[in-house]
């Protein structure tokens, strides 16, 4: 039985009847995500640098602050999507088992 869409997984003859290829390619996703992360990081650095406390005083402080902002954004979006989709998939499975 041939799959409706070829999949990139191994083994290649694995049957995945519900597999659908991604709507967006990797360049489109990364081309949107990284500029967004850069803009948010730049905005955060600007806000902290112009605050009255002057928490960022050296270039090293700015790099460390930027690292934590980028790390936080990546964890928020990546782990957040797993939480959202795990909850949705559990609800779908419960609905299928009841119906």
C-alpha positions in Angstrom: 0.0 0.0 0.0 1.5 3.3 -1.1 1.3 6.3 1.2 -0.8 9.3 0.1 2.2 11.6 0.7 5.8 10.4 0.8 7.4 11.0 4.2 11.0 11.7 5.3 11.1 9.1 8.0 13.0 5.8 8.2 12.0 3.1 7.3 10.8 4.5 4.0 8.2 1.8 3.5 6.5 2.7 6.9 2.8 3.3 6.4 1.8 6.7 7.7 -1.8 7.2 6.3 -2.4 10.4 8.3 1.0 12.0 7.4 0.7 15.4 5.7 3.7 17.4 4.5 4.4 20.7 6.3 2.6 23.7 4.9 5.7 25.9 5.3 9.3 24.9 4.5 12.2 25.2 6.8 13.6 28.4 5.2 10.2 30.1 5.6 9.9 29.1 9.2 13.4 30.1 10.1 13.2 33.3 8.0 10.3 34.4 10.1 11.3 33.2 13.5 14.9 34.5 13.7 14.1 38.1 12.6 11.3 38.1 15.1 13.6 36.9 17.9 16.2 39.5 16.8 13.6 42.3 17.0 12.3 41.3 20.4 15.8 40.9 21.7 16.8 44.4 20.4 13.7 45.9 21.9 14.4 44.3 25.3 18.0 45.4 25.2 16.9 49.0 24.3 14.3 49.1 27.1 16.8 47.9 29.7 19.6 50.0 28.5 17.4 53.1 28.6 15.9 52.3 32.0 16.9 54.3 35.1 18.6 51.3 36.7 21.0 50.9 33.8 21.3 47.2 34.3 23.3 46.7 31.1 26.5 48.6 31.5 29.0 46.7 29.4 28.9 44.8 26.1 29.3 41.6 28.0 26.2 42.4 30.0 24.3 43.0 26.8 25.4 39.7 25.3 24.4 37.8 28.4 21.0 39.6 28.6 20.4 38.9 24.9 21.3 35.2 25.4 18.7 34.9 28.1 16.1 36.7 26.1 16.7 34.5 23.0 16.8 31.3 25.2 13.5 32.3 26.9 11.8 33.0 23.5 12.9 29.7 22.1 11.8 27.8 25.1 8.5 29.7 25.2 7.6 29.0 21.6 9.0 25.5 21.2 7.9 24.0 24.6 4.7 26.0 24.4 3.8 24.4 21.1 4.4 21.0 22.6 2.1 21.8 25.5 -0.6 23.1 23.3 -0.5 20.3 20.7 -0.2 17.6 23.4 -3.4 18.8 25.0 -5.1 19.0 21.6 -4.0 15.5 20.6 -5.2 14.1 24.0 -8.6 15.7 23.4 -8.8 14.3 19.9 -7.8 10.8 21.1 -10.5 11.0 23.8 -13.1 12.1 21.3 -12.2 9.2 19.0 -12.4 6.6 21.8 -15.8 7.9 22.8 -17.3 8.1 19.3 
